[in-house]
Amino acid sequence: MIQDYLNYTTIVTFGDSLSDTGNGYRISYHTWPPVPPFNSNGAYSNGLIWNQIFTQNYLYQATLQDFSYGCATTDSLLVQGTMGYNTNLNGNYSIRNSTKPPGVRQQINDYINSTMNKTIDFDRTLYVIWIGINNYYYDPSLTPLQTVESIIECSNQLIFFGTRNLVIINEPPFDRFPAYRNETTNTTKILYQMHNQILAEKLNETYFSLHTRLNIHLLDIYTFISTILDNYTAYGFENLDNCWDTESSSTVIIKCQNITRRLFADEFHPTSALHTLIAKEFYLSLEGGGGSNSTSIGTRFISHFVLILSLFSY
């Protein structure tokens, strides 16, 4: 356990299934994701996910307020996600197909509405946005620029509300996730590289000139997860295959005996073991170390911040 806790009493997260602690499971009447084998609370993994682990391990007696939903997009008015994309699995497909999770813009509205008549200590509240993939999944015609501009609009919602501490996480190397890695073209790889590049550029353009008490961090999770994939045995993982097959049959097929040694729970989602590494990297980045320093394999990894904006009043 790391003893140097960060000085936040609340963390508020917005996003999709990578951050959803059970909201999507709730609004789909417990039909998606399939439980078991997924987390009993409906998180898209076999156990706790990064925001839960971060709150428990790296903050002292803090509260996690998670507004993320599986299958969410940046903005439901731009493109609407649904939980019915997988037609093979049994379990009330009509319910899943009609379940429309709120996008991040709508999640933020819900959060702001929930805080009416409440006092918020903005200096000790950390906000996080991690979103992007479902825009392209549900509307392949959307460009990275459109998606990034939508993320900027979401950020502005929070800033105008009073946010002082905001982390935006870029998109992982989805081209190397089991769902996409057998593609014969580099389309997915290029898409997310473009997304991440434009995201960094737009954040610089939008916020760099501000002279306020606003702190914005962009966490480069793309590079961090790529490093793990390149060195997976050094982290104790046995291979890069997913443990659960959620696409081939009408039921989830369990393909591995020890999911704790896998990076991927299913085709799209990390295991709790990978989420644990993400939570630690998130902490190290905020704590000021700029990234992980793993003595167990004798390698100091590159910094996983491509942008650190600390914008204080002069």
N, C-alpha and C positions, 0 to 999 in steps of 0.2 A: 504494500500500500504506500502510495506517495503521501508524505506528510505535509508538503507545501500546497495546501488547498488554495484554489483561486478564490478571490473575494467576491463571489457572486452568490446571492441567496435564491435566485430564480433563473431558470433557463427556459426559454420559450422557443419551440421548434415548429417550423412550417416546411412541408414538403410532401413526398410521395412514400412509397413502400419502404424506402431505405431508412425512413425515420418514423414510420407509423407504428405506434406501440399498441394499437388495437382499435383505432377509430373506424377503419374500413370494415373490420370484422363486425363491429357493432352495428353500423348502418346497413350492412348487407344481411342483417338478421342471422349472423353467424354462419354464413354460407361461403365467405371468401375472406382470407385463405382457408384451405381445408385443415381443420384441427381435429385430431392430430393428422400429420406429424408436426405441423407448424406450432409455434408457441401457444400455450393454452389460453393466453390473453388475446391471441390473434395477431401478434407481430409476425412479420414476414421473415422468420428465421426459426432456428430450433431452440433459442433461448433469448436472453436479453439482447437488446440491440444498442448501438453506439451511444445514443442520447441517454438511455437508462444507465448504462455502465459509467458514462462520464459523470452523471449527476451523483451516482452512488460512490464512486471511487475518488473523484477529483474535486468535489465541492463538499463543503461542510454543512450538513443539515440543510441542504438546499431542496427546492421544489422544482420538479420538471412539469411544465405545462406543454403538452404535445398536441398540436392542432393538425398534424400531418395525416394524410389519407392515402392508402394504396391506390394506385391508378390515377392519382391527381395530376393535373397539369399546372402551368403557371397561372392560368386564368380561364375559368370555365366559359367566359364570354368569347375568348379567343379560340379555344378548342376544348371540348368536353370529353373527359375520360369516363369509362364505365368499367364495372367489374366483371363484365361478361365476355371478355376477349377469349377465354379458354372454353371452347365448346365441348371438348372431349370429356372433361371431368363431370362425374355425376354430382348432383346436389343442387337442385333448385336453380337451374340455369336461368330461368325467366326472372327470378328475383335478382340474381347477380347482374343480369343484362340491363335491368331497369334501375340498378343502383348507381347513382351519379355522384361521385365524391366531389366536394368543393375544391376548386383550384386554390393555389396559394393566395391569390388576391382575395378570394372569398374567405379563406381561412383567417387571414389577417383581419378582415371585417368582423368575423365572428369573435376573434380575440378582443378587438377594440370594444365591441359591444358588451363583452363579458366583464370588462373592467370599469364600466360605468359606476360612479360613486365609490371607486376604490382608489387608494393611494398607491402609487407605484414608485419604488425607489429605482429610478432609471440608471443610476450609477452602479447599482448592484444587480441589474437585470441584464442577462445576455440573450440576444435574439439570434436565431440561426435560420437561414434559408438554404435548402438543398433541393433543387428541382431542375427538370429539363427533359429527361428522356421521354416522358409520356407525350409531350408536345409532338415529337417526331413520330411516335408510335401511332397516335390517333389521327394525325394529319401530316402525312409525309411531305406535303407540299410546303409546310412551314420552313422558313429558313432559319439558320442560327441567329441572324440579326433580329428577326422578329421575336424569337424566343428570348434572347438576351434583353431586348428592349422591354419585354414584358416583366422580366426579373427586375430590371431597374425600376419599373413602375411599382412593383411590390416593395422594393427597398424604400422608395420615396414615401409610400404609405406609412411605413414604420417610422421613418425619419420625421415626417410631419407630425406624427403622433407624439414624438418626444424621445424616441430611441437614441441612446448614446453609445451602445455597444452592439455591433452587428457583425456576424460572420456569415459570409456567403461561401458555399462549398461548390467547387466546379464538378463537372461530371466525370465519373470513373472511366477507365478504358473498357467500355462495354463491348468493343470488338473482341476482347479477350475473355468475356464471360461465356459460359457454355452455350447460351442461346444464340450467340452470333459468331463464335470463333471459327466455325466451319464454312463461313461465307467465302465464295470464290473471288470476291472483289474487295477492295479497300474502302468501300463506300461508308460503312459504319465508322471505321477508324478516322477517316477524313472528316466525317460529320462532327464527331465529338472533339477532335482537335480544333476544328474551326470554331465550334461553340465556345470552347475554353479560351481560345485566343481572343475572340471578340468580347467575351465576358470581361477579361482582364483589361482590354483596351477601353471598353465603355465605362468600367468602374473608375479607371484613371481619369477619363475625360469628364465624367459627371461629378466626381467628388474631390478631386485632388486640390482644386483651388479654394475649397471651403476653409474658413477659419472659425471653426466651432469646436464644441466639446464632443464631436462625433468621432468614434473609433470604428473604422471599417476594416475587416480582415478578409482577404480572399484565401481560402485554404485550397491548395493544389492537391486534391485527393487523387487526381489522375496519375501524377508522378509517384505518389506514395504507394498506391495499389500496384502500379506497374513494377515497382521495385520488388514488392513482395512476390508477384507472379514470376519475376525473373529469378528469384532466389527462394522458392517456396519450401524446399527441403530444409534450408537453414532456419526457417521459422517453425519447423516441426510438422509441416503438412506432407501428406503422402503423394498427392497428385493434384491435378487441376480439374478433376471431374466433379460434377454435382452429385450429391448423395441421393437426392430424390428426383424422380422423373415425373413431372406434372403435365406432360404434353402427349405422351404416347398412348395412354390408356384411359379408361373411364374412372380409374382409381389411381392414387399416387403409388408409384412403384419405388420401394426402398432398395437402393442399389449398393449401399455401403454398410459395413458393420460398426464403424466408429466415426461418427460425424464430427467429433472433436478434432479429427485430423484432416478435415476437408475445409477448403476455402469457400465452397459454394453449397448452400443448402439445396436449392433447385437451380433451374436454368438461369434465373435472373437475380437471385438474392444471396448475399453473403451469409455464412454461418455465424453463430455467436462468437466463434473464435476469431474470425476476421473482424467482426464488429468491435471486439475487445482491442485489437490493434488500432483500429480507426479511432476509438475513444482515447487511447493513449496518445496518438499523434495529434489529435485535436487539442488535448491538454498541453502537450509540449510546445505546440505552436503558439498558444495563448500565453503560456508561462514565460516565453521569451527565448526558448532554446532553438526555435526555428526548425525543429524537426527531430527525428529520433537519432539516437547514438547507441547502436546495439553492440555491446561489448562481447556478446556471446558468439558473434560471427566475425568479430574483429574489423568491422567496416563502419565508417562514419558516413551516413547517407547524406545526400544533398538536401539543402533546405527545401521544404515543401510549401513555403510561401512564395508565390510569384508576385504577390502584392501585399504590402503591409502599409496601411494608411493610418497614421496616428495624427489626427487633426485636432489640435487643441487651440483654445483661444489664446491670442497674443496679448 
